Amino acid sequence: MLFRAITFVSLYSFVLAEYKLEQLVGLSYVNYRFDTDQERQDYINNQHYKNCSISGIKVASDGTIFVSVPRWRENVPATLAVLDLSDKTEGPVLVPFPDWKTNKLSTQDGLISVLGFEIDSDDNIWALDAGREAGKPGTDTSTKLVKFDRKGEKLDTIYLGASVDHVTSSMNDLVYDKKHNYIYIADSGSVPGLLAVDLKTKSVTKYLYSHESVLADDSIWLIINDQKVFKDKTIMTGADGIALSCDGKTLYYTPLTSRMLYSISTDILRSGDTQKAIENVKTIGYKRSASGGLIMSARNRLYMTALEDNAVYMSSSLGDGPKDFNYKRFSVVAQDDDLVWQDTLAIDKKSKKLYIVTNKLQDFLDGSMEFDLDGKVTNFRIWTVNIDDYSYVEGCYDEDDDDDSADALLGWTFGLIAGLLFI
């Protein structure tokens, strides 16, 4: 009788802990909802869709999915959009956010090229505009942070261009620190580093530019699906993935071409002391795989992409350095042969699911991606995994709630065992 009870409880615990990977969207090419049929025909006939790759993703509190399409090439119609899954005629389409006008290159102070963005706990959208199209130099006003409310009204603009190099910079991703009213940015350009933006004063401070912790590791050649990324030379991308602890105290980051994870106290990133920052970088440890996307949850679990393993890992115990951290601390959250180049991660407050964008970026960048208008080839995918957690932007999860739930489950378990003993 007791064996039956223990077996039942063990199976129940396994079901609670199981991650289920599901494909939400699969696209051969990026399609937009154009204002006219002529605009759509021009987009198709001129093959401008070959210049578009979905990269960033975030989810609003009502479940609305936002995506970014960086203007790494010319003729990208819109760089920030809402993904509409309800179109029964054309299938999933991108609806420019907040509108077409804001996404036009000809619009004064419009969005030029967005990769990283964040949605805060009040559903405001913080768009990080790299300010550069197809590698062209930016300007003092092109590189910027733009804040929109959920309805698309522009609430604020913070210009970053005067603080960064217009030729070497590449604004990659950001995290939002509600507690301290800051945003921290990873610049993955040819001279990489971190930026700290005081949202109250709109001042920008550069940290760790060309520091070893933000530089690409030239001894690594990324291999995905048994093929080297780029045939003639390794990809050399520095500071890329970035994550903030739920209490806002610690920033985690990693270069793309690296297998090391680093951290620094946000107190230092708000101090203005650039030398102190250099002296206080922590090497957390070896990640086993290069990563592009990182995100922290409200339970302070770090989710990280694993480009070389077609996977996403999670660590709930990062430790304080290499002596007590290594890849064995990771749990596999998702792994699939089609999980190729996991670019960005998001956590949906409504469903408590992890969202993953995969885009075969290595094929897109080297020009070998196959596009098929009939949908026979899938290049861009959005996946979900049930993690039963919230994003770091919501603050830290109340552990008392967990304790109450655990006590209730423990009581239920012992009750179940006691009942089964008498069967």
RAKA-V893001 format. One record per helix or strand of 2 or more residues. SS is the DSSP state (A for helix, B for strand). FROM is the first residue (numbers start at 0). LEN is the number of residues. Records with the same first field share a line. If there is no record, write none. Layout:
# RAKA-V893001
SS=FROM-LEN / FROM-LEN
This chain:
# RAKA-V893001
A=1-16 / 36-9 / 47-4 / 100-3 / 160-3 / 211-3 / 265-4 / 273-6 / 306-3 / 321-3 / 326-3 / 360-6 / 391-3 / 398-23
B=20-7 / 55-4 / 64-4 / 79-5 / 92-4 / 113-6 / 124-5 / 143-5 / 153-6 / 170-7 / 181-6 / 192-6 / 202-5 / 222-2 / 226-2 / 238-6 / 249-6 / 259-6 / 281-5 / 293-4 / 301-5 / 310-5 / 330-5 / 341-7 / 352-6 / 379-7
